[in-house]
Amino acid sequence: MLRSMLTVCGLVLCMVLFAQQEQVLKGRVTAAAKPVSGATVKAERTRFGAVTDTAGYFSMVLPSKGNFILKISAVGYATVMRQINMQTTADSIHTIELQTVAADLSEIVVTGTMKEVSRMQSPVPVEVITPKLFRKNPAPSLFEAIGMVNGVKPQLNCNVCNTGDIHINGMEGPYTMILIDGMPIVSALSTVYGLNGIPNSIVERIEVVKGPGSSLYGSEAMGGIINIITKNPLKAPIVSADVFATSWQEYSADASAKFKTGKVTGLAGINYFNYQHPADRNKDGFTDLTLQDRMSVFNKWNVERKDNRMASLALRYVWENRWGGQMEWNRSWRGSDSIYGESIYTNRWELIGMYQLPVKEKITAQFSYNRHQQDSWYGTIPYMAEQQVLFAQMFWDKQWGSRHNFLLGGSYRHTFYDDNTPATATADGSKNAATHTPLPGIFVQDEWMTGEKSTLLTGYRYDYNKHHGSVHSPRVAYKFSPNSQNTFRASFGTGYRVVNLFTEDHAALTGAREVVITASLNPERSYNGNLNYVLKIPMQNAFAGLDVTGFYSYFTNKIVGDFDTDPRRIIYDNLKGHAVSRGVALNAEITFAFPLKILAGITYMNVYSVEDRLNMPRKNIQLNAPEWSGNFVLSYTLPYQFGIDLTGKWDGPMRLPVLPNDYRPEYSPWFCIANLQLTKKLSNGLELYGGIKNLFNFVPEDPVMRSFDPFNKYINDPVANPYGYTFDPSYNYAPLQGIRGFLGIRYTLFKQV
């Protein structure tokens, strides 16, 4: 009995002593006398942390003795370090004031309204991706990196040449407008080539707007907009470099440096990628990955002007040589019918400029020019093309009173396109005729703060096309934020796209099918509605954010390629009916007081077309548009400056282009491409990283039909080929690269010059 009493007393004494050794630290985080919710408060070199609530308050347990360094951070604010002595200040409530970072570009967006605005204040939902996210799964090009965005799918359209486009919410590449610094510099001819070779070191952020944006940007902005914002040389690091290699012997190098001469600050960047080791892991006789040799050079200058007026000029040159095909192929077989190969030489020049006029009003002029030359052979079919796009616009940004922000502008786009396909032939097909397409337009927009918690955006654009006449594109958007935790957005807009046959499907240029145009193609139109809800959830030791969007798009005059009527042809015509893209996307973010952060997204979509044939509606599910898809990023910081990242992209079954009586499944299986990376931060700006890509070693089956007969020389053999199968490399739903390791090093030097 005595022993039991002593034991109980000992336990009570230990509990008392333990309680005396720990105290609760209480505090409040504010900015401009207003509470900051969701701020992370962490005691450095300890496991203790907390997250502020809706009123900005936090509480955390710390040992009662000793000095501690608190690190307080929140998105949009400068990080604060505060020393706390628990022995003297434990009973008081500490108030910590944060300062807004005006140049925190992760919270500033321009794509939705063509002007800088806080992301949370924007009436148009905009998703922002920074290079910090790309570094969690390094890629040699933005074409691959953009796949980390929920609902955005880089789609390879050919298993031989590995060219592709960007799908947003299941819509094909021609419906996605690619911008660089707000300029339509990446034309429809060159989505994959334009995104390849942009040095990651010069990218500040990427903004994604889902849904039509034609009211501001004109033709092609039907399905969505991807705007690549390059770094301001004034704020860029002096030197940055990123070099990595994979076990497949892929080599990627990316570097930038800035310099200053008088009032001119420049930023130079270079990107180089090389892969020259053919691999055939699936034993079909064809290269699993296209061999590439690519270099891109970028230079941007900013001029310091009176009253901080903007003036910048940027140049970029891209050169690339890629080929894929039978393993025995080399340059001497280019265009022959003995050994099959698809060889593409690309030269591309780009010029982008911006100048704010030296007047009292804020009037800005922008211009861009690009020239894309392509020399390519797809088996025995040559494709020689050149496209030039000249774009200029000027707009007036005016604040009317305290509630109206007005935008008025005009633009002019001139497109020159020439190739050796039926797309540029005369009506009788007797000779080639390059196309010249002028597209002038005017636009107006008003952002009206209807109250302290609500904003109404209205916009309208008028374009005139010489072939299709007048095109009207209105839109309206509304945002309501009853408090800092809840934001509602609703928008409606229209989009249109003038015809450019090349953009309809890159499979038209493979050596497998002939292009057939059945009629004069009319411009497409789309009508889109979005509902968006953003919820912030502060918790005691974590902060969560949810972003839910419901979308619905209705298309008329949709240009479709008929792959089914004749397996040797692609027949293009306007859809006699309509098409629909609808669904729901959910993005979630959870930040814990301990060093764990989780990002995850899921998209459900139903994309289809309804064709009216002899008064009998026929529904067709869109190719390469999975009903379910999603992404995830898990990041954990380990001791001694180590970090681990698990990233992945998963897709549900999607409809694939099968041939008549095809033995391959019409729908792909569920699959996930996951990647694991370990990073070690060293001193002086150095960082080592390495990991594994395609962790589950997923590789599609049967990607190339009749790979042993790529020239279709023996398809008429009724015994060996009773179903009349033809060579077809378009059965694609995932990369053909299996599991592989990678290792790299980064260096960044910041210093004012």
ZAMARGU-4260 file (C-alpha; in steps of 0.2 Angstrom, whole numbers, plus 5000, padded with zeros to 4 digits):
<rodrens>
0) 5000/5000/5000 | 5014/5012/5005 | 5023/5008/4989 | 5007/5012/4978 | 5005/5028/4987
5) 5023/5033/4984 | 5021/5029/4966 | 5006/5040/4964 | 5014/5054/4973 | 5029/5052/4962
10) 5018/5053/4946 | 5009/5068/4953 | 5026/5077/4957 | 5032/5073/4939 | 5016/5080/4932
15) 5018/5096/4942 | 5037/5098/4938 | 5033/5095/4919 | 5019/5108/4920 | 5031/5120/4927
20) 5043/5117/4913 | 5031/5122/4900 | 5021/5138/4897 | 5008/5143/4884 | 5014/5157/4873
25) 5000/5168/4866 | 5000/5181/4853 | 4992/5190/4839 | 4998/5193/4821 | 4992/5209/4812
30) 4995/5220/4797 | 4990/5238/4796 | 4980/5235/4812 | 4970/5221/4804 | 4971/5203/4809
35) 4981/5191/4798 | 4973/5173/4797 | 4982/5158/4792 | 5000/5165/4797 | 5012/5151/4802
40) 5021/5154/4819 | 5036/5142/4822 | 5049/5141/4835 | 5065/5139/4826 | 5075/5123/4829
45) 5060/5115/4839 | 5045/5105/4835 | 5033/5118/4841 | 5022/5129/4830 | 5005/5136/4828
50) 4993/5144/4815 | 4983/5160/4818 | 4964/5160/4818 | 4952/5171/4810 | 4955/5185/4822
55) 4974/5183/4820 | 4977/5175/4837 | 4988/5160/4841 | 4994/5150/4856 | 5008/5137/4857
60) 5017/5127/4871 | 5035/5131/4874 | 5047/5127/4888 | 5046/5140/4902 | 5064/5144/4902
65) 5075/5149/4888 | 5076/5161/4873 | 5067/5156/4857 | 5067/5163/4839 | 5049/5164/4832
70) 5047/5164/4813 | 5031/5172/4807 | 5026/5170/4789 | 5011/5172/4778 | 5008/5173/4760
75) 5008/5191/4754 | 5019/5197/4769 | 5037/5199/4773 | 5043/5185/4785 | 5047/5192/4803
80) 5059/5184/4815 | 5056/5188/4834 | 5066/5183/4849 | 5055/5178/4864 | 5061/5175/4882
85) 5048/5163/4890 | 5054/5166/4908 | 5050/5185/4907 | 5036/5186/4894 | 5026/5170/4895
90) 5011/5178/4903 | 5009/5193/4890 | 5001/5193/4873 | 5013/5197/4860 | 5007/5207/4845
95) 5017/5205/4829 | 5015/5217/4815 | 5018/5211/4797 | 5022/5221/4782 | 5014/5219/4765
100) 5026/5214/4751 | 5020/5224/4736 | 5031/5215/4725 | 5025/5198/4731 | 5021/5191/4713
105) 5014/5175/4719 | 4999/5185/4725 | 4998/5197/4710 | 4990/5192/4694 | 4987/5201/4677
110) 4979/5188/4665 | 4961/5189/4671 | 4959/5208/4669 | 4975/5213/4659 | 4981/5223/4674
115) 4990/5220/4690 | 4978/5215/4704 | 4979/5205/4720 | 4974/5187/4716 | 4961/5186/4730
120) 4953/5203/4723 | 4952/5197/4705 | 4934/5194/4700 | 4941/5181/4688 | 4949/5165/4696
125) 4967/5164/4691 | 4978/5149/4696 | 4997/5154/4699 | 5012/5142/4698 | 5029/5147/4702
130) 5046/5140/4698 | 5047/5134/4717 | 5033/5121/4712 | 5043/5116/4697 | 5058/5112/4707
135) 5049/5099/4716 | 5049/5089/4700 | 5062/5096/4688 | 5058/5095/4670 | 5068/5101/4655
140) 5054/5111/4648 | 5038/5121/4653 | 5028/5109/4642 | 5031/5095/4654 | 5031/5106/4670
145) 5014/5114/4666 | 5006/5096/4669 | 5007/5099/4688 | 4992/5110/4687 | 4975/5102/4690
150) 4964/5101/4675 | 4979/5105/4663 | 4986/5090/4653 | 5001/5091/4641 | 4995/5079/4628
155) 5008/5070/4617 | 4999/5067/4600 | 5012/5056/4592 | 5022/5042/4599 | 5035/5044/4586
160) 5039/5063/4586 | 5033/5067/4603 | 5024/5083/4598 | 5009/5088/4607 | 4998/5102/4614
165) 4990/5108/4630 | 4973/5103/4635 | 4963/5113/4648 | 4947/5104/4655 | 4948/5091/4641
170) 4948/5103/4626 | 4961/5101/4613 | 4977/5112/4611 | 4969/5124/4598 | 4958/5130/4612
175) 4972/5135/4623 | 4980/5152/4621 | 4998/5153/4626 | 5005/5170/4631 | 5022/5177/4636
180) 5021/5192/4646 | 5003/5195/4640 | 5008/5193/4621 | 5001/5179/4610 | 5019/5175/4605
185) 5017/5156/4605 | 5006/5154/4590 | 4995/5139/4586 | 5008/5132/4574 | 5021/5130/4588
190) 5013/5126/4605 | 5025/5112/4610 | 5040/5121/4601 | 5036/5137/4609 | 5035/5130/4627
195) 5050/5120/4625 | 5066/5129/4627 | 5059/5144/4638 | 5073/5145/4651 | 5065/5141/4668
200) 5077/5153/4676 | 5069/5168/4668 | 5051/5163/4673 | 5043/5172/4687 | 5027/5163/4687
205) 5014/5155/4676 | 4995/5161/4677 | 4981/5149/4671 | 4964/5155/4667 | 4951/5142/4663
210) 4937/5146/4651 | 4935/5159/4637 | 4945/5175/4637 | 4941/5181/4620 | 4934/5198/4627
215) 4952/5203/4631 | 4963/5192/4620 | 4953/5188/4604 | 4954/5172/4594 | 4960/5155/4601
220) 4956/5160/4619 | 4941/5148/4619 | 4946/5135/4632 | 4958/5144/4643 | 4974/5155/4644
225) 4992/5151/4650 | 5002/5167/4653 | 5021/5165/4656 | 5027/5180/4666 | 5046/5182/4664
230) 5056/5190/4678 | 5059/5208/4680 | 5078/5211/4678 | 5078/5223/4692 | 5072/5209/4704
235) 5081/5194/4697 | 5096/5186/4705 | 5113/5191/4698 | 5116/5173/4693 | 5106/5157/4694
240) 5109/5140/4686 | 5101/5123/4686 | 5109/5107/4679 | 5103/5090/4680 | 5104/5073/4671
245) 5094/5057/4671 | 5098/5038/4670 | 5091/5039/4652 | 5106/5050/4648 | 5096/5066/4646
250) 5105/5082/4650 | 5097/5099/4654 | 5106/5115/4658 | 5097/5131/4662 | 5106/5147/4668
255) 5103/5166/4669 | 5113/5182/4673 | 5108/5200/4675 | 5118/5215/4671 | 5116/5234/4672
260) 5122/5248/4661 | 5117/5265/4667 | 5098/5265/4668 | 5096/5249/4658 | 5095/5232/4668
265) 5096/5216/4657 | 5093/5198/4661 | 5100/5185/4649 | 5095/5167/4650 | 5100/5151/4641
270) 5092/5134/4640 | 5100/5118/4633 | 5093/5100/4632 | 5101/5085/4624 | 5096/5067/4622
275) 5105/5057/4609 | 5104/5039/4615 | 5090/5029/4607 | 5081/5017/4618 | 5068/5004/4614
280) 5062/4996/4631 | 5045/4990/4624 | 5054/4981/4610 | 5043/4987/4596 | 5058/4993/4585
285) 5054/5012/4588 | 5062/5024/4599 | 5053/5026/4616 | 5058/5044/4617 | 5062/5057/4603
290) 5080/5061/4602 | 5082/5080/4604 | 5096/5093/4603 | 5088/5110/4608 | 5095/5127/4613
295) 5086/5143/4618 | 5093/5160/4621 | 5083/5174/4630 | 5087/5192/4633 | 5076/5205/4642
300) 5080/5223/4646 | 5071/5235/4657 | 5074/5254/4657 | 5072/5265/4673 | 5061/5279/4668
305) 5053/5294/4677 | 5038/5291/4688 | 5042/5272/4687 | 5034/5271/4670 | 5037/5254/4661
310) 5048/5251/4647 | 5055/5233/4642 | 5061/5224/4627 | 5064/5205/4626 | 5071/5193/4612
315) 5071/5174/4611 | 5079/5162/4599 | 5075/5144/4599 | 5084/5130/4588 | 5079/5112/4589
320) 5083/5096/4580 | 5072/5081/4585 | 5069/5064/4577 | 5060/5048/4582 | 5057/5032/4573
325) 5064/5015/4569 | 5080/5012/4579 | 5091/5010/4563 | 5086/5027/4557 | 5098/5041/4554
330) 5098/5057/4544 | 5103/5049/4528 | 5085/5040/4528 | 5076/5057/4529 | 5061/5056/4518
335) 5065/5038/4512 | 5053/5023/4512 | 5065/5011/4518 | 5067/5015/4537 | 5054/5025/4545
340) 5058/5041/4554 | 5050/5058/4559 | 5063/5072/4558 | 5059/5090/4563 | 5071/5105/4562
345) 5064/5121/4570 | 5070/5139/4570 | 5060/5152/4580 | 5063/5170/4584 | 5052/5181/4596
350) 5052/5199/4600 | 5042/5207/4614 | 5041/5225/4619 | 5031/5236/4631 | 5031/5255/4633
355) 5021/5266/4644 | 5018/5283/4636 | 5026/5298/4644 | 5009/5306/4648 | 4998/5310/4663
360) 4986/5296/4659 | 4992/5277/4661 | 4993/5272/4642 | 5003/5257/4638 | 5008/5251/4621
365) 5013/5233/4618 | 5020/5223/4603 | 5027/5207/4598 | 5033/5198/4583 | 5037/5179/4580
370) 5044/5169/4565 | 5043/5150/4566 | 5051/5140/4552 | 5049/5121/4552 | 5058/5109/4540
375) 5051/5091/4544 | 5048/5074/4536 | 5035/5062/4543 | 5040/5046/4534 | 5039/5050/4516
380) 5028/5065/4519 | 5037/5082/4519 | 5030/5096/4529 | 5038/5113/4526 | 5030/5128/4535
385) 5033/5146/4540 | 5022/5156/4551 | 5024/5175/4556 | 5013/5184/4568 | 5014/5202/4571
390) 5004/5209/4586 | 5002/5226/4593 | 4990/5234/4605 | 4987/5250/4616 | 4976/5252/4631
395) 4971/5265/4643 | 4970/5260/4661 | 4959/5273/4670 | 4953/5274/4688 | 4936/5283/4689
400) 4933/5289/4706 | 4935/5276/4720 | 4924/5262/4713 | 4927/5261/4694 | 4943/5254/4686
405) 4941/5256/4667 | 4951/5249/4653 | 4950/5254/4634 | 4961/5247/4621 | 4963/5242/4603
410) 4974/5228/4595 | 4979/5222/4578 | 4986/5204/4574 | 4992/5199/4557 | 4996/5181/4554
415) 5006/5175/4539 | 5006/5156/4536 | 5013/5145/4522 | 5016/5127/4520 | 5015/5113/4507
420) 4999/5105/4513 | 4981/5107/4507 | 4979/5120/4520 | 4987/5133/4509 | 4982/5127/4492
425) 4971/5136/4480 | 4953/5131/4478 | 4957/5120/4463 | 4973/5113/4472 | 4984/5118/4457
430) 4996/5129/4466 | 5002/5135/4484 | 4994/5151/4491 | 5001/5158/4507 | 4988/5165/4519
435) 4987/5183/4526 | 4975/5185/4540 | 4973/5202/4548 | 4963/5203/4564 | 4959/5221/4571
440) 4949/5223/4587 | 4944/5234/4600 | 4940/5230/4618 | 4933/5239/4634 | 4931/5233/4652
445) 4925/5241/4668 | 4929/5234/4685 | 4916/5241/4697 | 4917/5239/4716 | 4898/5239/4719
450) 4902/5238/4738 | 4915/5234/4751 | 4913/5216/4748 | 4908/5214/4730 | 4915/5218/4712
455) 4907/5217/4695 | 4917/5215/4680 | 4910/5218/4662 | 4919/5218/4646 | 4916/5218/4627
460) 4927/5215/4612 | 4924/5218/4594 | 4935/5209/4580 | 4934/5210/4562 | 4940/5195/4551
465) 4940/5197/4532 | 4933/5179/4530 | 4921/5178/4544 | 4915/5197/4546 | 4911/5204/4563
470) 4914/5194/4579 | 4907/5200/4596 | 4914/5193/4612 | 4905/5200/4629 | 4909/5194/4646
475) 4903/5197/4664 | 4910/5192/4681 | 4905/5195/4699 | 4915/5192/4715 | 4907/5193/4733
480) 4918/5191/4748 | 4907/5192/4764 | 4923/5190/4775 | 4942/5185/4773 | 4938/5167/4773
485) 4925/5165/4760 | 4925/5171/4742 | 4912/5168/4728 | 4914/5171/4710 | 4903/5169/4695
490) 4907/5172/4677 | 4900/5171/4659 | 4909/5174/4643 | 4911/5169/4625 | 4925/5164/4614
495) 4929/5161/4596 | 4942/5154/4585 | 4946/5158/4567 | 4951/5143/4556 | 4969/5137/4555
500) 4969/5120/4549 | 4986/5115/4555 | 4981/5117/4573 | 4967/5105/4572 | 4977/5090/4575
505) 4995/5086/4573 | 4991/5068/4568 | 4987/5076/4551 | 5006/5077/4548 | 5011/5060/4553
510) 5015/5048/4539 | 5000/5038/4543 | 4985/5048/4536 | 4980/5059/4522 | 4971/5076/4526
515) 4954/5079/4518 | 4944/5095/4519 | 4926/5092/4515 | 4919/5110/4515 | 4924/5128/4519
520) 4927/5129/4537 | 4918/5142/4548 | 4924/5150/4564 | 4920/5141/4580 | 4910/5149/4595
525) 4909/5145/4613 | 4898/5150/4628 | 4905/5147/4645 | 4899/5149/4663 | 4910/5146/4679
530) 4905/5146/4697 | 4920/5147/4709 | 4921/5146/4728 | 4936/5149/4739 | 4937/5144/4758
535) 4951/5147/4770 | 4950/5137/4786 | 4962/5142/4800 | 4965/5128/4813 | 4975/5127/4829
540) 4990/5119/4821 | 4986/5120/4802 | 4979/5130/4789 | 4968/5123/4775 | 4962/5131/4759
545) 4949/5124/4747 | 4945/5131/4729 | 4930/5123/4720 | 4925/5127/4702 | 4911/5121/4692
550) 4912/5125/4673 | 4901/5123/4658 | 4906/5127/4640 | 4895/5125/4624 | 4903/5125/4607
555) 4895/5128/4590 | 4904/5125/4573 | 4917/5115/4582 | 4930/5109/4569 | 4932/5090/4571
560) 4943/5077/4563 | 4935/5061/4558 | 4947/5047/4561 | 4934/5033/4560 | 4927/5034/4542
565) 4943/5029/4534 | 4958/5024/4544 | 4970/5031/4530 | 4962/5048/4531 | 4958/5063/4543
570) 4942/5071/4536 | 4939/5089/4543 | 4923/5098/4544 | 4912/5109/4555 | 4902/5098/4567
575) 4884/5097/4562 | 4878/5099/4580 | 4886/5105/4596 | 4900/5100/4609 | 4900/5102/4628
580) 4914/5103/4641 | 4907/5102/4659 | 4913/5097/4676 | 4920/5101/4693 | 4937/5105/4699
585) 4943/5105/4717 | 4960/5111/4723 | 4965/5109/4742 | 4980/5115/4751 | 4985/5111/4769
590) 5000/5119/4778 | 5004/5112/4795 | 5013/5120/4809 | 5026/5107/4808 | 5036/5107/4791
595) 5023/5097/4780 | 5013/5105/4766 | 5000/5096/4755 | 4993/5101/4738 | 4980/5090/4730
600) 4968/5093/4716 | 4954/5082/4707 | 4944/5086/4692 | 4928/5077/4685 | 4924/5082/4668
605) 4912/5076/4654 | 4918/5082/4637 | 4908/5076/4622 | 4900/5081/4605 | 4883/5078/4598
610) 4882/5076/4579 | 4866/5076/4570 | 4866/5063/4556 | 4850/5061/4546 | 4840/5068/4562
615) 4848/5055/4572 | 4859/5063/4586 | 4875/5054/4589 | 4886/5057/4605 | 4905/5055/4604
620) 4916/5056/4619 | 4931/5068/4617 | 4947/5059/4613 | 4961/5060/4627 | 4949/5068/4640
625) 4949/5058/4655 | 4933/5059/4666 | 4943/5059/4682 | 4960/5066/4684 | 4970/5074/4698
630) 4987/5079/4705 | 4996/5080/4722 | 5012/5087/4730 | 5018/5082/4747 | 5033/5092/4754
635) 5041/5089/4771 | 5057/5098/4778 | 5069/5087/4787 | 5083/5092/4799 | 5100/5098/4792
640) 5092/5108/4777 | 5085/5092/4769 | 5068/5092/4760 | 5058/5078/4752 | 5045/5080/4739
645) 5032/5067/4732 | 5023/5073/4717 | 5011/5065/4705 | 4998/5066/4691 | 4985/5053/4689
650) 4972/5050/4676 | 4956/5039/4674 | 4951/5030/4658 | 4951/5041/4643 | 4945/5037/4625
655) 4958/5034/4613 | 4959/5034/4593 | 4957/5016/4589 | 4955/5008/4572 | 4941/4998/4565
660) 4941/4981/4573 | 4956/4986/4584 | 4963/4974/4596 | 4968/4988/4608 | 4956/4994/4621
665) 4946/5010/4617 | 4949/5017/4634 | 4965/5018/4644 | 4967/5011/4661 | 4969/5021/4677
670) 4987/5026/4680 | 4998/5037/4690 | 5015/5045/4686 | 5023/5048/4703 | 5040/5056/4707
675) 5051/5057/4722 | 5064/5070/4726 | 5077/5073/4740 | 5085/5090/4741 | 5099/5096/4751
680) 5102/5115/4754 | 5120/5120/4756 | 5128/5137/4760 | 5131/5151/4747 | 5116/5147/4737
685) 5120/5130/4732 | 5107/5116/4732 | 5109/5097/4727 | 5094/5087/4722 | 5090/5069/4716
690) 5077/5057/4715 | 5066/5045/4704 | 5054/5049/4691 | 5039/5038/4686 | 5041/5029/4703
695) 5028/5015/4698 | 5036/5012/4681 | 5020/5014/4671 | 5022/5013/4652 | 5007/5012/4640
700) 5005/4996/4630 | 5004/4994/4611 | 5008/5012/4607 | 5012/5010/4589 | 5000/4999/4577
705) 5010/4988/4565 | 5027/4996/4569 | 5035/4982/4558 | 5026/4990/4542 | 5027/5009/4545
710) 5025/5012/4526 | 5009/5001/4524 | 5017/4991/4511 | 5009/4975/4516 | 4992/4980/4523
715) 4983/4971/4508 | 4988/4954/4513 | 4971/4946/4518 | 4980/4931/4527 | 4993/4941/4538
720) 4981/4956/4540 | 4963/4951/4539 | 4956/4967/4547 | 4966/4979/4536 | 4976/4987/4551
725) 4987/5001/4546 | 5002/5009/4554 | 4996/5021/4567 | 5007/5030/4581 | 4993/5041/4588
730) 4987/5028/4602 | 4994/5039/4616 | 4989/5043/4634 | 5005/5043/4644 | 5024/5045/4641
735) 5034/5030/4635 | 5048/5033/4648 | 5048/5021/4662 | 5056/5023/4679 | 5072/5033/4679
740) 5084/5042/4691 | 5090/5060/4691 | 5103/5070/4699 | 5106/5089/4698 | 5113/5105/4706
745) 5106/5123/4708 | 5115/5139/4712 | 5107/5156/4715 | 5116/5172/4720 | 5106/5187/4725
750) 5114/5204/4727 | 5109/5222/4722 | 5118/5229/4707
</rodrens>
